[in-house]
Amino acid sequence: MLNNITPFLVHWAITGISLWVASHLFKGLKFDSTAALIVSALLLGLANAIVKPLLIFLTLPLTLLTFGLFLLVINALMILLVAALVKGFKVSGFWTALFASIFVSLLSIVIGSFVTGGDPAEQIQMPQGGNWL
């Protein structure tokens, strides 16, 4: 049971650290408390897992037309969504969210590569048994 929750906790911590560093680099990104940062990291992970795939599917023609650059807009929208839901998380505008989302994504990849030993595929584990269909 704990083997399944460990990757989730690691990813949550990486997202939290990335958001914390971004809040120090971007003056338009503010957290009122540590609790707001923790909740924001959790909600950002949930938004990226649930809402983001739906937005990608719905905006697929626009994403293809812009050669994938519209995905950056979707990432910024995820940060703005979390900022609207969490009381102590403030983002000054779209452009701050856009550049912060790029920074958070890149920093998360870098930190994640150090934590997982440089193999991003290490976090993805296929079930050992059972039927997929």
Disulfide bonds with the S-S distance in Angstrom:
none
